[in-house]
Amino acid sequence: MRMFLFAKRNIKEILRDPINLFFSLGFPLILLVLLSILNSAIPSEAKNTMFQIKNLAPGLAMFGSVFMALFAGMLLSKDRTSSFLMRLFTSPMTATDFILGYTLPMIVMTVVQAAITLWAAGAFGLDINTNILFAIMMTALTSLFFVGTGLFFGSILNDKAVGGVCGALLTNIAGWLSGVFIPIDLIGGVFKTITNILPFYHSTEAIKISLSGDFRQIFPHLVVVTGYTIVIFTLAIIAFNRKMNGEKS
């Protein structure tokens, strides 16, 4: 119960900032419109399918979830440096309770963001069917890696540093290495090898496969994303627990 009350407080804090709403809900829609216009201008002879709506929509759903790292990290970092979290440290809540309290609001925001993005993609030709529900759930699942990343850095850095790492740096890395904005298969070589090692490309592919309904191909991508998610959440809990014990002592 305490964890859910804490999560409710956190989602109110996030929604209080209109910039958060813009980046989580509005920015993917702007990209959807702009890149769809760009795709319509690409001649069919080019055979460039990267910005076709069946590839673009799941990619933007994934990219929108990257901002959850920034929101989670900034919120935790600000709370950690204020008297609010210090007072909560005297409560019976554990480090896991705190981490889950920060995570649940991010999952809710991811679900809303993915639903809006994918449904809006219907206006640009995306088939609207029950697979969208699976794609939304997959987006929420893959977003946990980004949430965990934000919570880890929020546990060890101040809010300005979190903004640099989880904002500018992570969004650029995710954008380049996920295949949303550049054709990974076309580049190939070492670049493709790197994308296969990291979780960003696999997150996009998992959402894309969920949207297509061909779930036989999804397992290898889920293994990679889940592995990274478990590691980053473990590190986040350890880092937060150390800060928590340090404040208590």
Number of C-alpha atoms within 10 A of each C-alpha: 7 13 18 16 10 19 22 15 14 21 19 11 11 19 12 11 10 10 12 16 15 12 19 24 21 17 16 25 23 13 15 24 15 11 18 19 13 12 18 11 9 13 9 10 6 7 8 13 14 18 22 17 22 20 21 26 31 30 28 25 32 34 26 25 30 30 24 31 30 29 27 28 33 27 21 29 26 19 16 22 13 11 11 11 17 15 11 13 17 11 9 9 13 15 20 17 18 22 23 17 21 27 21 20 23 27 21 12 21 29 23 15 27 30 20 17 25 28 16 17 23 15 12 16 12 19 17 15 12 10 16 23 17 17 26 26 19 25 30 24 20 28 28 27 27 28 30 28 28 33 34 27 28 30 28 19 20 17 22 12 16 29 22 12 19 27 21 12 13 20 19 14 11 23 20 17 24 25 22 24 16 14 17 20 10 9 10 12 10 9 12 17 11 13 19 17 11 16 25 27 26 24 28 29 23 27 30 25 21 24 27 17 16 11 11 9 13 18 10 12 20 20 13 18 22 17 12 20 22 14 13 22 22 15 18 25 22 16 18 25 18 15 16 20 11 9 14 11 6
